Amino acid sequence: MLVLIRALLAALLMAAPLPAFAASYTDTAALDELFAQLKSAPSADEANSIVAEIWHLWFTPDNADLTDRMQKVGVAMTRGDLSSALTELSSIVTDYPDYSEGWNQRATLYYEIGNLDASLADIAKVLELEPRHFGALSGRVMIYLRQGKRAEALEDMRNALTIDPFLSEKELFPELAPNVTHV
């Protein structure tokens, strides 16, 4: 599963950059529209299409240097060189502290190498910058489950489902009825 996640993240990181947007590195109006569509998506297929657009916006910032550096992270991840990817992401979050996806990707790498405390700290920063980041919430769900904090994981899962009603991690919680798509 980690290989699949790493391959998907690398592919998204190496995608062509989007046209110029706001100083926040992401087209906020486009994100707002996509999140509104996601919240009311009638099917998992439609939601997945919207989610892909959101990830594309997050992974392709409006800054040539930042885009190049994120692509370097993607290359390092594709090679399985997590150390280089982590070094580059640490540099990115230092140089671009308001770029939520830099923090999110570093949180993901911390999780992969087993540094759960550092991952949780970065997830907190992601959610401070982008409270709708369902990926960060899902990541925290996985950490809480590993730590045996099921109640906290369930709370985050419910919060994530208000953003993306079709998250697959929902299946980890039998108490969330399988046919429920909106919590």
VEXZA-438748 format. One record per residue (C-alpha): residue number from 1; residue in three letters; x, y, z. Coordinates in Angstrom, 1 decimal. Layout:
   num   residu     east    north       up
   NUM      Ala        X        Y        Z
...
***
This chain:
   num   residu     east    north       up
     1      Met      0.0      0.0      0.0
     2      Leu      2.8      2.4      0.8
     3      Val      4.3      1.8     -2.6
     4      Leu      1.0      2.7     -4.2
     5      Ile      0.7      5.9     -2.1
     6      Arg      4.3      6.8     -2.9
     7      Ala      3.8      6.3     -6.6
     8      Leu      0.6      8.4     -6.6
     9      Leu      2.2     11.2     -4.7
    10      Ala      5.2     11.2     -7.0
    11      Ala      3.0     11.3    -10.0
    12      Leu      1.1     14.2     -8.6
    13      Leu      4.3     16.0     -7.6
    14      Met      5.7     15.8    -11.1
    15      Ala      2.5     17.0    -12.8
    16      Ala      2.7     20.2    -14.9
    17      Pro      2.3     23.4    -12.8
    18      Leu     -1.0     25.3    -12.9
    19      Pro     -1.3     28.9    -14.1
    20      Ala     -0.5     31.6    -11.6
    21      Phe     -2.9     32.1     -8.7
    22      Ala     -3.0     33.9     -5.4
    23      Ala     -0.1     34.4     -3.0
    24      Ser     -1.3     31.5     -1.0
    25      Tyr      0.3     29.2     -3.7
    26      Thr     -3.2     27.8     -4.5
    27      Asp     -6.3     29.1     -6.2
    28      Thr     -8.5     29.6     -3.2
    29      Ala    -11.6     30.2     -5.2
    30      Ala    -11.1     27.1     -7.2
    31      Leu    -10.5     25.1     -4.0
    32      Asp    -13.7     26.6     -2.4
    33      Glu    -15.7     25.5     -5.4
    34      Leu    -14.2     22.0     -5.5
    35      Phe    -14.8     21.5     -1.7
    36      Ala    -18.5     22.6     -2.2
    37      Gln    -18.9     20.1     -5.0
    38      Leu    -17.1     17.4     -3.0
    39      Lys    -19.4     17.8      0.0
    40      Ser    -22.5     17.2     -2.1
    41      Ala    -21.0     14.6     -4.6
    42      Pro    -23.7     12.0     -5.3
    43      Ser    -21.3      9.1     -5.9
    44      Ala    -17.8      7.8     -5.0
    45      Asp    -16.7      8.1     -8.7
    46      Glu    -17.7     11.8     -8.8
    47      Ala    -16.1     12.4     -5.5
    48      Asn    -12.9     10.8     -6.6
    49      Ser    -12.7     13.0     -9.6
    50      Ile    -13.1     16.1     -7.5
    51      Val    -10.6     14.8     -5.0
    52      Ala     -8.1     14.4     -7.8
    53      Glu     -8.6     18.0     -8.8
    54      Ile     -8.1     19.2     -5.2
    55      Trp     -4.8     17.1     -4.9
    56      His     -3.7     18.6     -8.2
    57      Leu     -4.2     22.1     -6.9
    58      Trp     -2.4     21.3     -3.6
    59      Phe      0.6     19.6     -5.4
    60      Thr      1.1     22.3     -8.0
    61      Pro      1.8     25.6     -6.3
    62      Asp      1.9     29.0     -7.9
    63      Asn      5.6     29.5     -7.5
    64      Ala      8.2     28.1     -9.9
    65      Asp     10.8     27.5     -7.3
    66      Leu      8.4     25.7     -5.0
    67      Thr      7.0     23.6     -7.9
    68      Asp     10.5     22.6     -8.9
    69      Arg     11.4     21.7     -5.3
    70      Met      8.2     19.6     -4.9
    71      Gln      9.1     17.8     -8.2
    72      Lys     12.5     17.0     -6.7
    73      Val     10.6     15.5     -3.7
    74      Gly      8.5     13.4     -6.2
    75      Val     11.7     12.1     -7.9
    76      Ala     13.3     11.2     -4.5
    77      Met     10.1      9.4     -3.5
    78      Thr      9.9      7.5     -6.8
    79      Arg     13.5      6.3     -6.2
    80      Gly     12.5      5.4     -2.6
    81      Asp     15.0      7.9     -1.3
    82      Leu     12.9      9.0      1.7
    83      Ser     15.9     10.7      3.4
    84      Ser     16.5     13.1      0.5
    85      Ala     12.7     13.7      0.2
    86      Leu     12.6     14.5      3.9
    87      Thr     15.5     16.9      3.7
    88      Glu     14.0     18.7      0.8
    89      Leu     10.6     18.9      2.5
    90      Ser     12.1     20.3      5.7
    91      Ser     13.8     22.9      3.6
    92      Ile     10.5     23.7      1.8
    93      Val      8.5     24.2      5.1
    94      Thr     11.3     26.5      6.3
    95      Asp     11.3     28.6      3.1
    96      Tyr      7.5     28.4      2.5
    97      Pro      5.9     28.0      5.9
    98      Asp      2.4     28.9      4.6
    99      Tyr      2.5     26.1      2.0
   100      Ser      0.3     23.4      3.6
   101      Glu      1.1     20.6      1.2
   102      Gly      4.8     20.8      2.1
   103      Trp      3.9     20.2      5.7
   104      Asn      1.5     17.4      4.7
   105      Gln      4.0     15.6      2.6
   106      Arg      6.6     15.9      5.4
   107      Ala      4.0     14.5      7.8
   108      Thr      3.4     11.6      5.5
   109      Leu      7.1     10.8      5.3
   110      Tyr      7.5     11.1      9.1
   111      Tyr      4.6      8.6      9.3
   112      Glu      6.3      6.2      6.9
   113      Ile      9.6      6.2      8.9
   114      Gly      7.7      5.8     12.2
   115      Asn      8.2      9.2     13.7
   116      Leu      4.5      9.6     14.7
   117      Asp      5.1     12.6     17.0
   118      Ala      6.7     14.6     14.2
   119      Ser      4.0     13.6     11.9
   120      Leu      1.3     14.7     14.3
   121      Ala      3.0     18.1     14.7
   122      Asp      3.1     18.6     11.0
   123      Ile     -0.5     17.5     10.6
   124      Ala     -1.5     20.2     13.2
   125      Lys      0.3     22.8     11.0
   126      Val     -1.4     21.5      7.8
   127      Leu     -4.8     21.8      9.5
   128      Glu     -4.0     25.3     10.8
   129      Leu     -3.2     26.3      7.2
   130      Glu     -5.9     24.3      5.5
   131      Pro     -8.7     23.0      7.9
   132      Arg    -10.3     21.1      5.0
   133      His     -7.3     18.9      4.3
   134      Phe     -9.0     15.5      4.4
   135      Gly     -5.6     13.9      3.7
   136      Ala     -4.1     15.3      6.9
   137      Leu     -7.2     14.3      8.9
   138      Ser     -7.0     10.8      7.4
   139      Gly     -3.3     10.6      8.2
   140      Arg     -4.1     11.6     11.8
   141      Val     -6.8      8.9     11.9
   142      Met     -4.2      6.3     10.9
   143      Ile     -1.8      7.5     13.6
   144      Tyr     -4.4      7.5     16.3
   145      Leu     -5.4      4.0     15.4
   146      Arg     -1.7      2.9     15.6
   147      Gln     -1.5      4.5     19.0
   148      Gly     -4.7      2.8     20.2
   149      Lys     -6.6      6.1     20.4
   150      Arg     -9.8      4.9     18.7
   151      Ala    -12.1      7.6     20.0
   152      Glu     -9.8     10.3     18.7
   153      Ala     -9.5      8.5     15.4
   154      Leu    -13.3      8.2     15.1
   155      Glu    -13.7     11.9     15.8
   156      Asp    -11.2     12.8     13.1
   157      Met    -12.9     10.3     10.7
   158      Arg    -16.2     12.0     11.3
   159      Asn    -14.7     15.4     10.7
   160      Ala    -13.0     14.2      7.5
   161      Leu    -16.3     12.7      6.2
   162      Thr    -17.9     16.1      6.5
   163      Ile    -15.3     17.2      3.9
   164      Asp    -15.1     14.1      1.8
   165      Pro    -18.1     11.8      2.4
   166      Phe    -16.5      8.9      0.4
   167      Leu    -13.2      8.5      2.2
   168      Ser    -12.2      4.8      2.0
   169      Glu    -10.8      4.9      5.6
   170      Lys    -14.4      5.0      6.7
   171      Glu    -14.4      1.2      6.3
   172      Leu    -12.0      1.0      9.3
   173      Phe    -14.9      2.0     11.6
   174      Pro    -17.7     -0.6     11.6
   175      Glu    -19.7      1.8     13.8
   176      Leu    -20.1      4.0     10.7
   177      Ala    -22.7      2.2      8.7
   178      Pro    -21.4      1.0      5.3
   179      Asn    -24.1      2.7      3.3
   180      Val    -23.7      6.1      5.1
   181      Thr    -22.0      8.6      2.9
   182      His    -22.7     11.8      4.9
   183      Val    -22.0     11.9      8.7
***
